[in-house]
């Protein structure tokens, strides 16, 4: 197995200028192969890291979607409660209006009764003061 020579770029360029098949050219080719393998290894490592980041991002998006669904359900329940509250407030307002109308009618009746009592008292007084 070829041992890594660790050539500089200049040595590599010069080695590739030798005739194909010569020992110097083969050392240069070995260096090129080793550099390519190192670059591929680093690229593979970077790709694996990128895939891991994408996987974690997808998991985070899934959790965010679940939270969004839960939030939407809670908002729906709150809206339903708001509707029920508004319906109850409307009923209470109707009952209050009916109560005010009945109270007003009773107040008018009481006023009429008070006027009738006052008129009756006046005639009683008049009859007592001015007998016929």
DSSP file (Angstrom, degrees, kcal/mol; ACC not computed):
  #  RESIDUE AA STRUCTURE BP1 BP2  ACC     N-H-->O    O-->H-N    N-H-->O    O-->H-N    TCO  KAPPA ALPHA  PHI   PSI    X-CA   Y-CA   Z-CA
    1    1 A X              0   0    0      0, 0.0     2,-0.2     0, 0.0     0, 0.0   0.000 360.0 360.0 360.0 140.9    0.0    0.0    0.0
    2    2 A X        -     0   0    0      1,-0.1     2,-0.3    28,-0.0    25,-0.0  -0.471 360.0-136.1 -74.2 139.2    1.3    3.4   -0.9
    3    3 A X        -     0   0    0     -2,-0.2     2,-0.2     1,-0.1    -1,-0.1  -0.735  30.0 -99.2 -94.8 142.9    2.4    5.6    2.0
    4    4 A X        -     0   0    0     -2,-0.3    -1,-0.1     1,-0.2    27,-0.0  -0.413  31.5-166.8 -66.4 129.7    1.3    9.2    2.1
    5    5 A X        -     0   0    0     22,-0.2    -1,-0.2    -2,-0.2    23,-0.1   0.837  20.4-141.9 -87.0 -35.4    4.2   11.3    0.8
    6    6 A X        -     0   0    0      1,-0.1     2,-0.1     2,-0.0    -2,-0.1   0.950  28.7-173.2  73.0  50.4    2.8   14.6    1.9
    7    7 A X        -     0   0    0     20,-0.1    -1,-0.1     1,-0.1     2,-0.1  -0.385  22.4-119.8 -74.8 151.6    4.0   16.6   -1.1
    8    8 A X     >  -     0   0    0     -2,-0.1     4,-2.4     1,-0.1     5,-0.2  -0.386  34.7-102.1 -77.4 169.3    3.8   20.3   -1.3
    9    9 A X  H  > S+     0   0    0      1,-0.2     4,-2.6     2,-0.2     5,-0.2   0.889 124.3  51.1 -62.3 -38.8    1.7   21.7   -4.2
   10   10 A X  H  > S+     0   0    0      2,-0.2     4,-2.4     1,-0.2    -1,-0.2   0.916 110.3  48.2 -65.7 -43.2    4.9   22.5   -6.1
   11   11 A X  H  > S+     0   0    0      2,-0.2     4,-2.6     1,-0.2    -2,-0.2   0.893 112.0  50.8 -63.7 -39.0    6.3   19.0   -5.6
   12   12 A X  H  X S+     0   0    0     -4,-2.4     4,-1.9     2,-0.2    -2,-0.2   0.934 110.1  48.7 -63.2 -46.8    2.9   17.6   -6.8
   13   13 A X  H  X S+     0   0    0     -4,-2.6     4,-0.5     1,-0.2    -2,-0.2   0.917 114.1  46.2 -60.8 -43.5    2.9   19.8   -9.9
   14   14 A X  H >< S+     0   0    0     -4,-2.4     3,-1.0     1,-0.2     4,-0.5   0.897 110.0  54.5 -66.0 -39.7    6.5   18.8  -10.7
   15   15 A X  H >< S+     0   0    0     -4,-2.6     3,-0.9     1,-0.3    -1,-0.2   0.838 103.5  55.4 -63.8 -33.6    5.7   15.1  -10.1
   16   16 A X  H 3< S+     0   0    0     -4,-1.9    -1,-0.3     1,-0.2    -2,-0.2   0.656  97.5  65.4 -74.1 -14.2    2.8   15.1  -12.5
   17   17 A X  T << S+     0   0    0     -3,-1.0    -1,-0.2    -4,-0.5    -2,-0.2   0.664  83.6  94.9 -80.7 -16.6    5.2   16.4  -15.2
   18   18 A X  S <  S-     0   0    0     -3,-0.9     3,-0.1    -4,-0.5     2,-0.1  -0.234  95.0 -77.7 -69.2 164.6    7.1   13.2  -15.2
   19   19 A X    >   -     0   0    0      1,-0.1     3,-2.2     2,-0.1     6,-0.4  -0.366  55.8 -97.9 -64.7 137.9    6.3   10.5  -17.7
   20   20 A X  T 3  S+     0   0    0      1,-0.3    -1,-0.1    -3,-0.1     3,-0.1  -0.322 111.0  28.5 -57.8 136.4    3.3    8.4  -16.8
   21   21 A X  T 3  S+     0   0    0      1,-0.4    -1,-0.3    -3,-0.1    -2,-0.1   0.157  90.7 123.0  97.8 -18.5    4.2    5.2  -15.2
   22   22 A X  S <> S-     0   0    0     -3,-2.2     4,-2.5     1,-0.1    -1,-0.4  -0.337  74.9-112.8 -73.1 161.6    7.4    6.6  -13.6
   23   23 A X  H  > S+     0   0    0      1,-0.2     4,-2.3     2,-0.2     5,-0.2   0.889 117.4  49.9 -62.0 -41.7    7.9    6.4   -9.9
   24   24 A X  H  > S+     0   0    0      2,-0.2     4,-2.2     1,-0.2    -1,-0.2   0.915 111.8  48.0 -64.3 -43.2    7.7   10.2   -9.4
   25   25 A X  H  > S+     0   0    0     -6,-0.4     4,-2.5     1,-0.2    -2,-0.2   0.902 111.9  49.8 -64.5 -40.8    4.5   10.3  -11.5
   26   26 A X  H  X S+     0   0    0     -4,-2.5     4,-2.4     2,-0.2    -2,-0.2   0.872 109.2  51.6 -66.8 -37.2    3.0    7.5   -9.5
   27   27 A X  H  X S+     0   0    0     -4,-2.3     4,-2.3     2,-0.2    -1,-0.2   0.918 111.5  48.0 -62.1 -42.3    3.9    9.2   -6.2
   28   28 A X  H  X S+     0   0    0     -4,-2.2     4,-2.4     2,-0.2    -2,-0.2   0.910 111.7  49.5 -64.7 -42.0    2.2   12.4   -7.5
   29   29 A X  H  X S+     0   0    0     -4,-2.5     4,-2.6     2,-0.2    -1,-0.2   0.886 109.9  51.7 -63.1 -39.0   -0.9   10.3   -8.6
   30   30 A X  H  X S+     0   0    0     -4,-2.4     4,-2.8     2,-0.2    -2,-0.2   0.908 109.6  49.6 -63.3 -41.6   -1.0    8.7   -5.1
   31   31 A X  H  X S+     0   0    0     -4,-2.3     4,-2.7     2,-0.2    -2,-0.2   0.910 110.5  50.1 -63.6 -42.4   -0.9   12.2   -3.6
   32   32 A X  H  X S+     0   0    0     -4,-2.4     4,-2.6     2,-0.2    -2,-0.2   0.930 112.1  47.8 -61.0 -45.0   -3.7   13.4   -5.8
   33   33 A X  H  X S+     0   0    0     -4,-2.6     4,-2.8     2,-0.2    -2,-0.2   0.917 112.2  49.2 -62.2 -44.3   -5.8   10.3   -4.9
   34   34 A X  H  X S+     0   0    0     -4,-2.8     4,-2.4     2,-0.2    -1,-0.2   0.911 112.0  48.3 -62.9 -41.9   -5.0   10.8   -1.2
   35   35 A X  H  X S+     0   0    0     -4,-2.7     4,-2.5     2,-0.2    -2,-0.2   0.907 112.2  49.4 -65.0 -40.6   -6.0   14.5   -1.4
   36   36 A X  H  X S+     0   0    0     -4,-2.6     4,-2.7     2,-0.2    -2,-0.2   0.925 111.3  48.8 -63.2 -43.3   -9.2   13.6   -3.2
   37   37 A X  H  X S+     0   0    0     -4,-2.8     4,-2.6     2,-0.2    -2,-0.2   0.901 111.3  50.0 -62.9 -40.3  -10.1   11.0   -0.6
   38   38 A X  H  X S+     0   0    0     -4,-2.4     4,-2.4     2,-0.2    -1,-0.2   0.922 112.0  47.8 -63.6 -43.2   -9.5   13.4    2.2
   39   39 A X  H  X S+     0   0    0     -4,-2.5     4,-2.5     2,-0.2    -2,-0.2   0.905 112.5  48.9 -64.4 -41.1  -11.7   16.0    0.4
   40   40 A X  H  X S+     0   0    0     -4,-2.7     4,-2.7     2,-0.2    -2,-0.2   0.895 110.4  51.4 -65.2 -39.1  -14.4   13.4   -0.1
   41   41 A X  H  X S+     0   0    0     -4,-2.6     4,-2.3     2,-0.2    -2,-0.2   0.926 112.2  45.7 -62.7 -44.5  -14.2   12.3    3.5
   42   42 A X  H  X S+     0   0    0     -4,-2.4     4,-2.6     2,-0.2    -2,-0.2   0.894 113.1  50.3 -65.7 -39.5  -14.6   15.9    4.7
   43   43 A X  H  X S+     0   0    0     -4,-2.5     4,-2.5     2,-0.2    -2,-0.2   0.905 110.7  49.4 -65.3 -40.1  -17.4   16.5    2.3
   44   44 A X  H  X S+     0   0    0     -4,-2.7     4,-2.5     2,-0.2    -2,-0.2   0.912 111.2  49.5 -63.7 -42.2  -19.2   13.4    3.5
   45   45 A X  H  X S+     0   0    0     -4,-2.3     4,-2.3     2,-0.2    -2,-0.2   0.925 112.3  47.5 -62.6 -44.4  -18.7   14.5    7.1
   46   46 A X  H  X S+     0   0    0     -4,-2.6     4,-2.4     1,-0.2    -2,-0.2   0.890 111.4  51.5 -64.1 -38.4  -20.1   17.9    6.3
   47   47 A X  H  X S+     0   0    0     -4,-2.5     4,-2.5     2,-0.2    -2,-0.2   0.907 108.9  50.1 -65.9 -40.7  -23.0   16.3    4.4
   48   48 A X  H  X S+     0   0    0     -4,-2.5     4,-2.3     2,-0.2    -2,-0.2   0.910 111.1  49.3 -62.4 -41.6  -23.8   14.1    7.4
   49   49 A X  H  X S+     0   0    0     -4,-2.3     4,-2.4     2,-0.2    -2,-0.2   0.905 110.9  50.0 -64.3 -40.4  -23.8   17.2    9.7
   50   50 A X  H  X S+     0   0    0     -4,-2.4     4,-2.5     1,-0.2    -2,-0.2   0.903 110.0  50.4 -64.4 -40.0  -26.1   19.0    7.3
   51   51 A X  H  X S+     0   0    0     -4,-2.5     4,-2.5     2,-0.2    -1,-0.2   0.902 109.9  50.6 -63.8 -40.5  -28.4   16.1    7.3
   52   52 A X  H  X S+     0   0    0     -4,-2.3     4,-2.5     2,-0.2    -2,-0.2   0.911 110.6  49.1 -63.6 -42.3  -28.5   16.0   11.1
   53   53 A X  H  X S+     0   0    0     -4,-2.4     4,-2.4     1,-0.2    -2,-0.2   0.919 112.0  48.8 -62.9 -42.9  -29.2   19.7   11.2
   54   54 A X  H  X S+     0   0    0     -4,-2.5     4,-2.4     2,-0.2    -2,-0.2   0.885 110.1  51.7 -63.8 -38.6  -32.0   19.2    8.7
   55   55 A X  H  X S+     0   0    0     -4,-2.5     4,-2.3     2,-0.2    -2,-0.2   0.929 111.5  46.5 -63.1 -44.8  -33.4   16.3   10.7
   56   56 A X  H  X S+     0   0    0     -4,-2.5     4,-2.5     1,-0.2    -2,-0.2   0.885 111.6  51.9 -65.5 -37.5  -33.4   18.4   13.9
   57   57 A X  H  X S+     0   0    0     -4,-2.4     4,-2.5     2,-0.2    -1,-0.2   0.903 109.2  50.1 -64.5 -40.1  -35.0   21.3   12.0
   58   58 A X  H  X S+     0   0    0     -4,-2.4     4,-2.3     2,-0.2    -2,-0.2   0.900 110.5  49.7 -64.8 -40.1  -37.8   18.9   10.7
   59   59 A X  H  X S+     0   0    0     -4,-2.3     4,-2.4     2,-0.2    -2,-0.2   0.921 111.1  49.4 -63.1 -42.9  -38.4   17.7   14.3
   60   60 A X  H  X S+     0   0    0     -4,-2.5     4,-2.5     1,-0.2    -2,-0.2   0.899 110.4  50.4 -63.6 -39.9  -38.6   21.3   15.5
   61   61 A X  H  X S+     0   0    0     -4,-2.5     4,-2.5     2,-0.2    -1,-0.2   0.897 109.5  51.3 -63.8 -39.3  -41.1   22.1   12.7
   62   62 A X  H  X S+     0   0    0     -4,-2.3     4,-2.3     2,-0.2    -2,-0.2   0.919 111.6  46.8 -64.0 -42.5  -43.2   19.1   13.6
   63   63 A X  H  X S+     0   0    0     -4,-2.4     4,-2.5     2,-0.2    -2,-0.2   0.896 111.7  51.2 -66.2 -38.8  -43.3   20.2   17.3
   64   64 A X  H  X S+     0   0    0     -4,-2.5     4,-2.4     2,-0.2    -2,-0.2   0.893 109.3  50.8 -64.2 -38.7  -44.1   23.7   16.2
   65   65 A X  H  X S+     0   0    0     -4,-2.5     4,-2.4     2,-0.2    -2,-0.2   0.910 109.9  49.8 -64.6 -41.6  -46.9   22.4   14.1
   66   66 A X  H  X S+     0   0    0     -4,-2.3     4,-2.5     1,-0.2    -2,-0.2   0.918 111.7  48.4 -62.6 -42.6  -48.3   20.4   17.0
   67   67 A X  H  X S+     0   0    0     -4,-2.5     4,-2.5     1,-0.2    -2,-0.2   0.889 110.4  51.9 -64.3 -38.1  -48.1   23.5   19.3
   68   68 A X  H  X S+     0   0    0     -4,-2.4     4,-2.4     2,-0.2    -2,-0.2   0.896 109.6  49.2 -65.0 -40.2  -49.9   25.5   16.6
   69   69 A X  H  X S+     0   0    0     -4,-2.4     4,-2.5     2,-0.2    -2,-0.2   0.932 111.8  48.4 -63.6 -45.3  -52.6   22.9   16.4
   70   70 A X  H  X S+     0   0    0     -4,-2.5     4,-2.3     1,-0.2    -2,-0.2   0.903 111.8  50.1 -61.8 -40.3  -53.0   22.9   20.2
   71   71 A X  H  X S+     0   0    0     -4,-2.5     4,-2.5     2,-0.2    -1,-0.2   0.906 109.7  50.4 -64.0 -41.7  -53.1   26.7   20.2
   72   72 A X  H  X S+     0   0    0     -4,-2.4     4,-2.3     2,-0.2    -2,-0.2   0.901 110.2  50.0 -64.1 -40.5  -55.8   26.7   17.4
   73   73 A X  H  X S+     0   0    0     -4,-2.5     4,-2.4     2,-0.2    -2,-0.2   0.913 111.4  48.5 -64.2 -41.5  -57.9   24.2   19.4
   74   74 A X  H  X S+     0   0    0     -4,-2.3     4,-2.4     1,-0.2    -2,-0.2   0.898 111.1  50.3 -64.9 -39.5  -57.6   26.4   22.5
   75   75 A X  H  X S+     0   0    0     -4,-2.5     4,-2.3     2,-0.2    -1,-0.2   0.885 109.3  52.0 -64.8 -37.7  -58.5   29.5   20.5
   76   76 A X  H  X S+     0   0    0     -4,-2.3     4,-2.5     2,-0.2    -2,-0.2   0.927 110.5  47.4 -63.9 -44.1  -61.5   27.6   19.2
   77   77 A X  H  X S+     0   0    0     -4,-2.4     4,-2.4     1,-0.2    -2,-0.2   0.899 111.7  50.9 -64.1 -39.3  -62.7   26.7   22.7
   78   78 A X  H  X S+     0   0    0     -4,-2.4     4,-2.3     2,-0.2    -1,-0.2   0.891 110.0  49.9 -64.4 -38.7  -62.2   30.2   23.9
   79   79 A X  H  X S+     0   0    0     -4,-2.3     4,-2.4     2,-0.2    -2,-0.2   0.912 110.0  50.3 -66.0 -41.5  -64.2   31.5   20.9
   80   80 A X  H  X S+     0   0    0     -4,-2.5     4,-2.4     1,-0.2    -2,-0.2   0.915 110.9  48.9 -61.8 -42.1  -67.0   29.0   21.8
   81   81 A X  H  X S+     0   0    0     -4,-2.4     4,-2.5     1,-0.2    -1,-0.2   0.891 109.8  52.8 -64.2 -38.5  -66.9   30.2   25.4
   82   82 A X  H  X S+     0   0    0     -4,-2.3     4,-2.4     2,-0.2    -2,-0.2   0.897 108.8  49.6 -62.7 -40.4  -67.1   33.8   24.2
   83   83 A X  H  X S+     0   0    0     -4,-2.4     4,-2.5     2,-0.2    -2,-0.2   0.930 111.8  47.8 -64.1 -45.4  -70.2   33.0   22.0
   84   84 A X  H  X S+     0   0    0     -4,-2.4     4,-2.4     1,-0.2    -2,-0.2   0.901 111.9  50.5 -62.8 -39.7  -71.9   31.3   25.0
   85   85 A X  H  X S+     0   0    0     -4,-2.5     4,-2.5     2,-0.2    -1,-0.2   0.908 110.6  49.0 -63.8 -41.7  -71.0   34.3   27.2
   86   86 A X  H  X S+     0   0    0     -4,-2.4     4,-2.3     2,-0.2    -2,-0.2   0.896 110.6  50.8 -65.2 -39.4  -72.4   36.7   24.6
   87   87 A X  H  X S+     0   0    0     -4,-2.5     4,-2.4     2,-0.2    -2,-0.2   0.916 111.5  47.7 -63.3 -42.4  -75.6   34.6   24.4
   88   88 A X  H  X S+     0   0    0     -4,-2.4     4,-2.7     1,-0.2    -2,-0.2   0.903 111.3  50.8 -65.2 -40.3  -76.0   34.6   28.1
   89   89 A X  H  X S+     0   0    0     -4,-2.5     4,-2.3     2,-0.2    -1,-0.2   0.885 109.5  51.3 -64.2 -37.7  -75.4   38.4   28.2
   90   90 A X  H  X S+     0   0    0     -4,-2.3     4,-2.3     2,-0.2    -2,-0.2   0.928 110.9  47.5 -64.8 -44.6  -78.0   38.9   25.5
   91   91 A X  H  X S+     0   0    0     -4,-2.4     4,-2.7     1,-0.2     5,-0.2   0.935 112.3  49.9 -60.6 -45.6  -80.6   36.8   27.5
   92   92 A X  H  X S+     0   0    0     -4,-2.7     4,-2.6     1,-0.2    -1,-0.2   0.896 109.7  51.1 -60.9 -39.6  -79.7   38.7   30.7
   93   93 A X  H  X S+     0   0    0     -4,-2.3     4,-2.7     2,-0.2    -1,-0.2   0.904 110.1  49.5 -64.6 -40.0  -80.2   42.0   28.8
   94   94 A X  H  X S+     0   0    0     -4,-2.3     4,-2.6     2,-0.2    -2,-0.2   0.929 112.6  47.1 -63.8 -44.1  -83.6   40.9   27.5
   95   95 A X  H  X S+     0   0    0     -4,-2.7     4,-2.5     1,-0.2    -2,-0.2   0.898 112.5  50.0 -63.3 -39.3  -84.7   39.9   31.0
   96   96 A X  H  X S+     0   0    0     -4,-2.6     4,-2.6    -5,-0.2    -2,-0.2   0.914 110.5  49.5 -65.6 -42.0  -83.4   43.2   32.4
   97   97 A X  H  X S+     0   0    0     -4,-2.7     4,-2.5     2,-0.2    -2,-0.2   0.928 111.9  48.1 -62.4 -44.7  -85.3   45.1   29.7
   98   98 A X  H  X S+     0   0    0     -4,-2.6     4,-2.7     1,-0.2    -2,-0.2   0.905 111.5  51.1 -61.8 -40.7  -88.5   43.1   30.5
   99   99 A X  H  X S+     0   0    0     -4,-2.5     4,-2.6     1,-0.2    -2,-0.2   0.901 110.4  48.4 -63.7 -41.4  -88.0   43.8   34.2
  100  100 A X  H  X S+     0   0    0     -4,-2.6     4,-2.5     2,-0.2    -2,-0.2   0.904 111.8  49.8 -65.8 -40.7  -87.5   47.6   33.5
  101  101 A X  H  X S+     0   0    0     -4,-2.5     4,-2.6     2,-0.2    -2,-0.2   0.938 113.2  45.7 -63.4 -46.4  -90.7   47.6   31.4
  102  102 A X  H  X S+     0   0    0     -4,-2.7     4,-2.7     1,-0.2    -2,-0.2   0.917 113.3  50.2 -62.5 -42.6  -92.7   45.8   34.1
  103  103 A X  H  X S+     0   0    0     -4,-2.6     4,-2.2    -5,-0.2    -1,-0.2   0.892 110.4  50.1 -63.2 -38.6  -91.3   48.1   36.8
  104  104 A X  H  X S+     0   0    0     -4,-2.5     4,-2.4     2,-0.2    -2,-0.2   0.920 110.7  48.9 -65.2 -43.3  -92.2   51.1   34.7
  105  105 A X  H  X S+     0   0    0     -4,-2.6     4,-2.6     1,-0.2    -2,-0.2   0.932 112.5  48.2 -61.4 -44.3  -95.7   49.8   34.2
  106  106 A X  H  X S+     0   0    0     -4,-2.7     4,-2.7     1,-0.2    -1,-0.2   0.866 109.9  52.6 -64.3 -35.3  -96.0   49.2   37.9
  107  107 A X  H  X S+     0   0    0     -4,-2.2     4,-2.5     2,-0.2    -1,-0.2   0.903 109.6  48.6 -66.7 -39.9  -94.7   52.7   38.6
  108  108 A X  H  X S+     0   0    0     -4,-2.4     4,-2.8     2,-0.2    -2,-0.2   0.921 112.8  48.3 -64.6 -42.9  -97.3   54.2   36.3
  109  109 A X  H  X S+     0   0    0     -4,-2.6     4,-2.8     2,-0.2    -2,-0.2   0.918 112.1  49.0 -62.9 -42.7 -100.0   52.2   38.1
  110  110 A X  H  X S+     0   0    0     -4,-2.7     4,-2.7     2,-0.2    -2,-0.2   0.896 111.5  49.8 -63.7 -39.0  -98.7   53.2   41.5
  111  111 A X  H  X S+     0   0    0     -4,-2.5     4,-2.8     2,-0.2    -2,-0.2   0.923 111.5  48.0 -64.6 -43.8  -98.6   56.9   40.3
  112  112 A X  H  X S+     0   0    0     -4,-2.8     4,-2.8     2,-0.2    -2,-0.2   0.912 112.6  49.4 -62.6 -40.8 -102.2   56.6   39.1
  113  113 A X  H  X S+     0   0    0     -4,-2.8     4,-2.7     2,-0.2    -2,-0.2   0.909 110.9  49.7 -63.8 -41.1 -103.2   55.0   42.4
  114  114 A X  H  X S+     0   0    0     -4,-2.7     4,-2.5     2,-0.2    -2,-0.2   0.912 111.9  47.9 -64.8 -41.0 -101.5   57.8   44.3
  115  115 A X  H  X S+     0   0    0     -4,-2.8     4,-2.9     2,-0.2    -2,-0.2   0.924 112.3  49.3 -64.2 -43.4 -103.3   60.4   42.2
  116  116 A X  H  X S+     0   0    0     -4,-2.8     4,-2.7     1,-0.2    -2,-0.2   0.900 111.9  49.0 -62.7 -39.8 -106.6   58.6   42.7
  117  117 A X  H  X S+     0   0    0     -4,-2.7     4,-2.7     2,-0.2    -1,-0.2   0.904 111.9  48.9 -64.9 -40.2 -105.9   58.5   46.5
  118  118 A X  H  X S+     0   0    0     -4,-2.5     4,-2.4     2,-0.2    -2,-0.2   0.917 112.9  46.7 -65.7 -42.6 -105.0   62.2   46.5
  119  119 A X  H  X S+     0   0    0     -4,-2.9     4,-2.6     2,-0.2     5,-0.2   0.918 113.2  49.6 -64.4 -42.6 -108.2   63.0   44.6
  120  120 A X  H  X S+     0   0    0     -4,-2.7     4,-2.3     1,-0.2    -2,-0.2   0.910 111.9  48.2 -62.7 -41.6 -110.2   60.8   46.9
  121  121 A X  H  X S+     0   0    0     -4,-2.7     4,-2.7     2,-0.2    -1,-0.2   0.897 110.4  52.1 -65.6 -39.1 -108.6   62.5   49.9
  122  122 A X  H  X S+     0   0    0     -4,-2.4     4,-3.1     2,-0.2    -2,-0.2   0.936 111.5  45.7 -62.7 -46.5 -109.3   65.9   48.5
  123  123 A X  H  X S+     0   0    0     -4,-2.6     4,-2.7     2,-0.2    -1,-0.2   0.867 112.3  51.8 -66.1 -34.8 -113.0   65.2   47.9
  124  124 A X  H  X S+     0   0    0     -4,-2.3     4,-2.1    -5,-0.2    -2,-0.2   0.930 113.2  44.9 -64.9 -44.2 -113.2   63.7   51.4
  125  125 A X  H  X S+     0   0    0     -4,-2.7     4,-2.6     2,-0.2     5,-0.3   0.932 113.6  49.7 -63.3 -45.3 -111.7   66.8   52.8
  126  126 A X  H  X S+     0   0    0     -4,-3.1     4,-2.7     1,-0.2    -2,-0.2   0.893 111.7  48.8 -61.1 -41.5 -113.9   69.0   50.6
  127  127 A X  H  < S+     0   0    0     -4,-2.7    -1,-0.2     1,-0.2    -2,-0.2   0.861 113.1  47.6 -67.6 -34.7 -117.0   67.1   51.7
  128  128 A X  H  < S+     0   0    0     -4,-2.1     3,-0.4    -5,-0.2    -2,-0.2   0.872 117.7  40.6 -74.2 -36.4 -116.0   67.4   55.4
  129  129 A X  H  < S+     0   0    0     -4,-2.6     2,-0.6     1,-0.3    -2,-0.2   0.860 125.2  35.7 -80.1 -37.5 -115.3   71.1   55.2
  130  130 A X  S  < S-     0   0    0     -4,-2.7    -1,-0.3    -5,-0.3    -2,-0.1  -0.726  77.8-174.8-119.3  80.3 -118.2   71.9   53.0
  131  131 A X              0   0    0     -2,-0.6    -3,-0.1    -3,-0.4    -4,-0.0  -0.346 360.0 360.0 -71.3 161.7 -121.1   69.8   53.9
  132  132 A X              0   0    0     -5,-0.1    -1,-0.1    -2,-0.0    -5,-0.0   0.432 360.0 360.0 -96.3 360.0 -124.3   70.1   51.8
